[in-house]
Amino acid sequence: MFKILKRLFPKTLKRKIKKFLLKMKEPNMIWGYLNYDGVYRSRTRISDTVYFYHKEKINIADNVFIWHYTILDGTGGITIEEGCQIGAWVGIFTHSSHIAIRIYGKHYQEISESEKKGYIVSPVNIGKYSYIAAGSVIMPGVTIGKGVIVSVGSVVKRNVPDFAVVSGNPAKIVGDARVLDKDFLDDPILLKWYEEWQK
């Protein structure tokens, strides 16, 4: 990479770019999370590259895993229940300005979020031990049940019932997670743990 930089840029700029690239670090998973309500979630792991918007409206339970470069838009409120896993490059959105931007035109930024007409705001709730795969998008107002699997790259625009497997754009139900699970539950201890969180 540095050989390409040598050919493309003058010496001083090359030094600055090289210094910048060397300073860049790999993303890291951080153990523990201080929730907006002041409660510390000791078993939650969140990447240091996750972007929080309106963090004070994002409620994350314990045993949650949120991977790199995910966006959590808390404008309308997000609840992520215990044990959820959220993959990399996921977007969870609770607002949309797709109407408001046209209504206000160049005056859009002059109006506060709470006063904008056509500014859609609606909460997202994700149930216990659900899995949101990499590259998925969850739209405003969606409730995802417990034990759900959202497949890679899915766009979820509607509520998802407990234990559904959804896929596609828009996401549609393609299976039942309990069918996938049953092959792994021949051990009585695993079965007990599996049934424990469903109560």
N, C-alpha and C positions, 0 to 999 in steps of 0.2 A: 504494500500500500504506500509506503514511504517513497518508493521509487517513482510511482505515478505522481505523487505530490511534487517531487523534484522537477519533473518535466513541465508541470502545469503552472507552478506559482513561483514568484520571486523569492529570494532567500529569506527575507524577514517574515513574510507571510507564511512561508513553509515552517519556520521555527514556531510561530504562534499556533499553527494548525497541529503540528506534531505535539506540542506541549498540551494542547486541549485534548487530543486523542489519548494521550498517555494518562491524563487526569480522569478520563471517563472510567467509570467502574461498572462492574456487572451488577445487575439487580440482586437484591438479597431478600430473603424471607425473614421477617421480624416476628419473634415469639412474644406473645402477649399484646393486648390491645386495651387502651383506656376508652371505654364507651362514652358517648356524649353525656350520660347520666352520672358519670364519675365512677362507675363500676368497672373494675379491672378484669378482663377476660384472659386468664393466664394460659389457657390452652388454645387460644385463637392465634392463627398465623396469617399475616398479611404482608405482601410484598411492599418494599419501600418505593415501588414505582406506581402503586395504585393511586389514582387521582380521586380525591374527595371534593365534591361540590356541595355546599351546605352540610358539612359534617355534623352539625348540631341536630340534624333531622335524620341521621342514619343510625339505626339501632341494630347492632351486631351481637348475636349471642356467643356463647363459648363453643369451643371445638370447631370453629369455622376456619376454612382455608380459602384465601383469595390470592390468586396467582398474579403474575407480572402484567403490567400495562392495562389494567382494568379501570374503567371509569364508573364511579358510583355518583349519580346525580341525585342528591337528596332534596331537591327543591320541593317536591310533594311528599317526601318522607319515604324511607326505605326501611323495611324490617327483614333481616336475614336471621332465620331461626337456627337453633342449635344444629351443629354437625354439617352444615352445607359446605359444599366445595364449589368454588367458582374458578373456572379456568382463565388462561391468559387472553388478553384482548377482548374481554367481554364488556359490553356497555349496558348498564342498567339505568334507564332514563325515567324520570318522573315529571318531566315537563317537555313541552314542544312549542316553539315559536313560529311554526310553519304558517299560521294564519296571521298572527300579530305583526310579523315583519312586513307583510304586504299592506296591512291596514295603516300602520304608522309611517311606512317609508323611512325617509332619513331622520324622522323624529323618534324612531324606535328607542334609542338609548336615553331619551329624555324622560321617559315614563318608567316608574318603578315597577318591578316584577309584580307586586301585589295589585297594581292598578291597571295593568295592561288588559285590554279586551282581546279576545281571541288567543290568549296565552294559556294553553292547556296545562293544567297542573293536576296530577292524580298519583296517589301512592302506589308503591310496588311492595308486595309481600311474598317472601319465599319461605316455604314450609321446611320443617325439620328434615335433615339428611337428604336434601335434594342436591342434584349434581347439574351444574350449568357448564357445558363444555366450551372449549376455546372458540373465540370468534362469534359467540352468540350475542344477540341483542334482545333485551327485554324492554318492551314499550310501556309508556305511562298507563297506570290503572290496572296492571296485570297482577293477579294473585296466582302463585304457583303452589300447589298442594305439597304435602309431605311425600318423601320418597320418590320424587319425580326425577327423570333423566331428560335433560334438554340436550339433544345431539349437537355435534360440532356445526357451527355456522348457522344455527337456526335463528329465525326472527319470530319472537313470541309476541303476538298482538292480542291474544285472548287468554282468559283464565284457563289454567291447566289443573285437572282433577288429581287427587292423590294417586301416586304410583304410576302415572302415565309416562310413557316414553314418547317424546315429541321430536319431530324433525322437519326441516324445510323452511321455506319462505313463501307464504306464512307457515308457521309451524303447525303441523297436524299430528294427531295421535296415531302412532304407528305400532304401539305395543304396550305391554304392562310390565313394569319393573319386577313385580313379584314372580313372574314367570322366569325371568333371568336369575332371580335370587334363589329359587327353590333348589337348584342343583348344588348349592353351596351350604345348605342347611341340614345336612345329615348328622352333624355334630350337635349333641344336645346343648352344649355351652353356647355355641354360635346361635342356635335357634332361640335360646333364652335371651341373649343380648339383642338379637334382631327384634324380638317381640317387645322387649323392654322399652325402647324408644317410641314405639307406636302407640303407647297408652296415653 
